[in-house]
Amino acid sequence: MRTDLQQYTETTSTDDFVLQNSKLLKVRLSGGEIQVKRGSMVAYQGEVSFEHAGSGGIGRMIKKATTGEGTTLMKMSGSGEVFLADTAQEIHLLYLEGETITVNGPSLLAFDSDIDWDITTMSGGVAGMMAGGLFNTSLTGTGYVALLSDGPPVMLDVGAAPTFADAQAAITWSAGVTVSLKTEVSAKALIGRSSGESVQMAFSGEGWLLVQPSEGRPVVAA
């Protein structure tokens, strides 16, 4: 049989986290566990178990209950290889070395169990509630983090100039970056004739920001 499917052969990399391609992540489990976005598993081989990640403490449980952030995580453990994806979005790998990043919840695909997470709150008052981006997930520690973007992102140097982004387009940013929310609501904006966005995230300090070329994909109920 003639076929061109050989180009899709499984990668032989022995790294714990490796990109099978730009839209598919391969994770190798060797008796440990990772946390992943619920519903992101598309295939696996071996002895792998799945369970709800839980809140990891009373403080985070309260935050999750009141904000809705971080409720889509599940734990995977065992020995085997798992393939993760989410609506064919692009996947990007980061390796943290005792560092902290902040991630917009829908853009978080997976991370090592050695990485600690928490829910963070940004300032902005009414603007933050309007944007729906008041709450994000902070990740700290050493290990892999896999992020999603709806299209090829751009990395901006926040320290180079005043930086602003749509609340749903901002994927992640580094420690040292301060974030607030601003609104420019006007009569024109309220009737749909505004030439710009009515709510933005404002970034300052020293560090980087990753922005996707999309305001996020709509969430479709199962």
C-alpha positions in Angstrom: 0.0 0.0 0.0 1.3 3.4 -0.9 0.7 6.1 1.6 2.0 9.5 2.7 0.9 8.9 6.3 4.5 8.2 7.4 5.0 11.9 7.9 2.6 11.6 10.9 4.6 8.9 12.7 4.7 9.4 16.5 7.7 11.4 17.7 10.5 9.3 19.3 11.5 12.1 21.7 12.0 11.0 25.3 11.1 14.4 26.8 8.3 14.4 29.3 6.5 17.2 27.3 7.1 17.3 23.5 5.1 18.7 20.5 4.0 16.0 18.2 3.1 18.9 15.9 2.0 22.5 16.3 -1.5 21.4 17.5 -0.8 18.2 19.4 1.1 17.7 22.6 2.6 14.4 23.7 3.2 13.9 27.4 5.2 10.9 28.8 4.1 9.7 32.3 6.5 7.6 34.3 4.6 6.9 37.5 4.0 10.6 38.1 1.1 13.0 37.4 0.3 16.2 35.6 -2.6 18.6 35.5 -4.4 19.2 32.2 -7.4 21.0 30.8 -10.4 18.9 31.2 -11.5 17.3 28.0 -8.1 17.8 26.2 -7.1 14.2 26.1 -7.5 12.9 22.5 -5.5 9.5 22.8 -3.3 7.6 25.2 -1.3 4.4 25.4 -0.4 2.6 28.6 -1.9 2.6 32.1 -3.2 6.1 32.7 -5.9 7.2 35.1 -7.9 10.5 35.1 -9.5 12.3 38.0 -10.9 15.7 38.9 -8.0 17.9 40.0 -9.8 19.4 43.0 -9.0 22.8 44.4 -5.8 22.0 46.3 -6.7 23.8 49.5 -9.6 25.7 51.1 -8.4 29.1 49.9 -8.3 28.0 46.2 -11.6 26.2 46.7 -13.3 29.4 47.7 -11.6 31.4 44.9 -12.8 28.8 42.3 -16.3 28.8 43.7 -16.6 32.6 43.6 -14.7 33.3 40.3 -15.2 30.2 38.2 -11.5 30.3 37.3 -9.5 27.1 37.3 -12.5 24.7 37.4 -11.6 22.9 34.2 -8.4 21.0 35.4 -8.1 17.3 35.8 -5.2 15.1 37.0 -3.6 12.4 34.9 -1.3 9.8 36.5 0.3 6.4 35.8 2.7 5.2 33.1 2.2 5.8 29.4 1.9 8.4 26.7 -0.9 10.8 26.4 -1.8 13.1 23.6 -3.5 16.5 24.3 -5.2 19.0 22.1 -8.0 21.6 22.2 -10.0 22.4 19.0 -6.8 22.3 16.9 -5.4 25.4 18.6 -1.7 26.0 18.4 0.3 24.7 21.4 3.4 26.4 22.9 5.8 24.9 25.5 7.5 26.8 28.3 9.9 25.5 30.8 9.9 27.4 34.1 12.9 27.4 36.3 11.7 28.7 39.7 9.7 31.4 37.8 6.2 32.7 37.8 3.9 33.4 34.9 0.2 34.4 34.8 -2.1 32.7 32.3 -5.6 33.5 31.0 -7.5 30.4 32.1 -8.8 29.2 28.7 -5.2 29.3 27.3 -3.8 26.8 29.9 -3.5 23.3 28.4 -1.3 21.4 30.9 1.5 21.7 33.5 3.8 19.6 35.7 2.6 18.6 39.1 5.7 20.3 40.7 4.3 23.6 39.6 2.1 25.4 42.1 -1.0 27.4 40.9 -3.3 30.0 42.4 -6.0 32.3 41.2 -5.0 36.0 40.9 -7.2 39.1 40.8 -6.5 42.2 38.8 -7.6 45.7 39.5 -10.1 47.5 37.4 -13.4 47.5 39.2 -16.4 47.6 36.9 -14.1 47.5 33.9 -12.8 44.1 35.1 -16.3 42.7 35.5 -17.2 43.9 32.0 -14.1 42.3 30.5 -14.7 39.0 32.0 -10.9 38.8 32.6 -10.6 39.9 36.2 -9.4 36.5 37.3 -6.4 34.5 36.0 -4.2 31.6 37.0 -0.7 32.1 38.4 1.8 29.3 37.9 5.1 29.1 40.0 7.9 26.6 40.1 10.0 24.4 37.9 8.7 22.3 35.1 6.8 22.4 31.8 3.8 24.5 31.0 1.8 24.0 27.8 -0.2 27.0 26.5 -2.9 27.4 23.8 -3.3 30.1 21.2 -5.9 30.6 18.6 -3.4 31.3 15.8 0.3 32.4 15.9 0.8 34.7 18.8 3.1 37.7 19.2 5.4 38.4 22.1 5.6 42.0 23.2 8.2 43.7 25.4 6.1 45.4 28.0 9.0 47.7 29.1 9.5 49.1 25.7 6.3 51.2 25.6 2.8 51.5 27.2 1.1 48.2 26.3 -2.5 47.3 26.0 -4.4 44.2 24.9 -7.9 42.8 24.6 -8.8 40.8 27.7 -9.5 37.6 25.8 -6.4 38.0 23.4 -3.8 38.3 26.2 -2.6 34.7 26.8 0.1 34.9 29.4 2.7 37.4 30.9 5.8 37.1 33.0 6.6 38.1 36.6 7.5 41.8 36.9 4.5 42.8 34.7 1.8 44.7 36.4 -1.7 44.5 35.0 -4.8 46.6 35.4 -8.1 47.0 33.5 -9.4 50.2 32.0 -12.6 51.1 30.2 -13.5 53.6 27.6 -17.2 53.2 27.5 -19.0 56.0 25.6 -22.4 56.4 24.2 -21.1 55.3 20.8 -19.6 52.2 22.3 -23.0 51.3 23.9 -24.8 51.5 20.6 -22.2 49.5 18.7 -20.6 52.4 16.8 -17.3 52.5 18.6 -14.2 52.3 16.5 -12.2 50.6 19.2 -12.5 48.2 22.1 -14.3 49.5 25.2 -12.3 47.5 27.7 -8.6 46.8 27.6 -5.9 45.3 29.8 -3.1 47.7 30.6 0.4 46.2 31.1 3.4 48.0 32.7 6.7 47.1 34.4 9.5 44.9 33.0 8.8 41.6 31.2 6.9 40.1 28.3 3.3 39.6 27.2 2.0 36.9 24.7 -1.0 37.9 22.6 -3.0 35.7 20.3 -4.6 37.0 17.0 -8.1 36.2 18.3 -10.5 37.2 21.1 -10.9 33.5 21.9 -13.2 30.8 20.6 -16.7 30.6 21.9 -17.5 28.0 24.5 -20.0 25.5 23.2 -22.0 23.6 25.8 -21.7 19.8 25.5 
